[in-house]
Amino acid sequence: MIEFQNVTYNHQKDVGVNNLSFSIPENDFTFLIGPTGSGKTTLMRLIYFDLFPQSGIVRAGDYSSNNIKKRKIPYARRDIGMVFQNYQLLEDRNVYDNIALPLHVLGFPAKEITERVEECIDLVKLDGKEKLNPTQLSGGEQQRASLARAIVKDPSILLADEPTGNLDPVSAFELVKLLQEIHETGTTILMASHNYNLIKGRGYRIMELQNGHLRGNG
């Protein structure tokens, strides 16, 4: 489902990734740990085809970095959901419209948009908050809305880049529990975190990134 073959991407100032090789099979749940600046976000952006390797090949789903056409990148991203640490919700529209946005962009019919958004709102436990502005939500609620927006298009791959970084311990635990529920529906999940205590002992694979290099069972 996700594969890196000798992938290198170096930024001018920040740490990137260096000669990474690993694979994540379909329906897997993998944690990517490492301190801030270790290259986790770069790795995520490479999977999302937001960055392209300076050397090596990245494969995500049916697409590969070495032969994907620019016009095909939006199609690749249809099957990849992305959750960010800073939520990235639009403050000029309510929770419902934030979650529905990807479906409008993809041209889904109105009835299906309603059904999908309501289902996701129920899943992330935001019932009754659909008409609120994101600024009226707690941090945990904003992140759950961000998660709903990422999964509303029913992606095969879900990338979560430090999704608990701005949350209190209780909200962080609840978010990981939600990700586990989504994983059980058949979604392949890669979650980046610097909080080892949050993810240890859950029985999932853990990959460790240090200064752009993979340690452990990559």
N, C-alpha and C positions, 0 to 999 in steps of 0.2 A: 504493500500500500504506500509506504514511504521508504525511499532508498537513497543513500548518499554513497557515491563512489569517488573516493579521493578528492573531496571537495575542499577548495580553498577560496576564501574571500577575505581580503584584508582592507580595513578602512585606513585612511591616512593617519588618524589620531587614535581611534578606539580599537580595542581588540576585536578581531573578526573570528573566523574559524580556519583551522589549518589541517589540511589533509584528512578530513573526516570521512570515515567509512562505517556505515551501520545500516540496518534495515529494521523497519517496524511493520510487522505483518498486519493484515486486515483484522479488524475487531480487537486489536490490542489496546491496552491502556498503559502508557509509558509516562513516567515522570522524568523530567530533565532538570537536574539540580546544578547549582553552581552560584558563586557569589556574583553580585552586581558587576557588570563589565566583563564577564567570562565568555560572552559570545552567544548567549541563549537567544536574544532577540534577533541577532543576525541569522542564526539557524532557522528560526521561525519564518523570517522574511524570505529566506531562500525557498522554503517549502511552499510559500504563498506566491512565489514567482514575482515578488516585489524587488528582489535582488537576484542576480544571476552569477553563478560561480566564475571566478577568474580562471579556475581550472577544475576539472572533475565534472561529474554529472549528478543532478538531483532529479529524482523521479517521485511524483506524487499522483496517485491514482493512475489514470491513463496517459498522463502527460510527462514529458521529459524536458529538462532545461536545455539540452543540446539541440533540440529540433522543434520546439514549440514556436509557432508564429505569434507575432505581437497581437494580432487580431483574435487569437485563440486564448489569450490569457484570461479574459473575462469568463470564458466557458470553463476553464480549469478552476477558477475561483468559485464557480457555482457549487462545486462539490467540496469546497473547503470553507468551514466556518472559522471565524477568528474572534477571540475575546482578548481584550487589552486590559492592562492594569488600570488605566485611567478612564475606563468606560467608553469614552468617545460617543456619548449620546448627544443628539442635537437638542439644544435647549429651546429652540423655537417651535418645537412640536411636542405633543404629549407622548406618554409611554406607548400607547397603542400605535401611533403613527411611526415612532422610532422602530418598533419591532416589525411593522409592515413594510418599511422602506425597501429592504432587499427584494421583496416580492414585486413591488411596483416597478423597480428597476428592471427586473427580469420579465415583466409583462404578464404576470399571473392574472387570471380573471378575478373579478371582485369577490365572487362567492368563495372561491378557494382561499383568497387572501384572508377573508374573515374567519374561515374555519381554521386555518393554520395558526393565525395569530391568537385566537381564543384558546386553542389547544396548548400553545406555548406559554401563554399567560397562566393557565391553570397548572402547567408542569412546574413553572418556577415560583408558583405561589404568590402571584401578584394580583389576584382577583380583587376587583374593586378599586384598583389604582390605575386603571387604563387611561383615565382622563387627566391624571396628574402630570405636571411638568417634571422632568428629571430632577430639577433642583429641589423639589418637594419630597424627594425620596431620601432614605438613609443611604449610606455607602453600600451596604449589603444589598439593598433593594435595587440600586442603580446597577450593580454588577449582575444581579439576576436578570434585569431588563436587557443588559448587554448580552448575556448568555442566550436569552430568548431570541434576540435579533440574530445571533450567530447560527442558531439551530432551526430557525423558521423555514429555511430553504431545504431542510432535511439533508445536510451534507454527509458524505461518507467519512470525512476527516474533520475533526475539530481541534484547532490549535488554541491553547489558552496560555497567553504570555504573562506570567506573574499575576494571575487574576485575583489572588488574595492579598496582593502587596499592600493595598490601602484599607484592608478590612480588619476589624477586631477579631480576636480568636474565635468567638462563637460564629460570626458571620462567615469566617474563612472555613470553618469546619462544615457549615451548612452548604457552602458552595461546592466543596469537594464531594460531599454526599450527593448533590445534584448531578455533578459530573459522572459519578458512579452510576446513577440511575440512567443517564443518557447513554453511557457506555453499554449498559445491559440491553439497550435496544439495537445494538449492532454497530454503533459508531466507533471508529478508530480515534483515540484521543491521545494527544501529546500535550502535557501540561508542564510549563516551566515554572520553577520556584527556587528561591534561595532559602526557604524555610524547611529544612530537613525534618524537623520534629512534626510538622503537619502531615507529612506523607509517609513516614517510616511505618513499618508494620502493617501496611495495607495489602501486602501480597502482590503488588504490581511491580513491574520492571522499573528499575531506576538507572538512568544514565547520568554520569557526572561530567560536567564540562569545566575545565580549568584552563584559563588563558587560551581559549580557542582549541584546546585539545581534549579529546574524549578519554575518560578513564573508566575502568571497570568493564561492565558487560555490554559494551556498545555493539 
